[in-house]
Amino acid sequence: MMVDISELLGKYIFKIERTEKDGDCLVFNLSNGAIYEQYHEQDCCENVWIEDINGDLDDLIGSFVTSRRICSR
């Protein structure tokens, strides 16, 4: 099921994993037991992946999500 990223607002991040699922995938484990995956479903002729993450994902562990801002270069 697809959800809007705003559903993470106010949630406490317990663990973050970077896995492979048709390209790179981020898995957010929340303290309430919920698990959210962030990934891009590939179309037939494209190749999309996470090339770079600005900062350290471990800095988010133990934090509450306070913004839904997603930046790109």
Helices and strands as residue ranges (DSSP letters): G 5-8, E 13-20, E 24-30, E 35-39, G 57-60
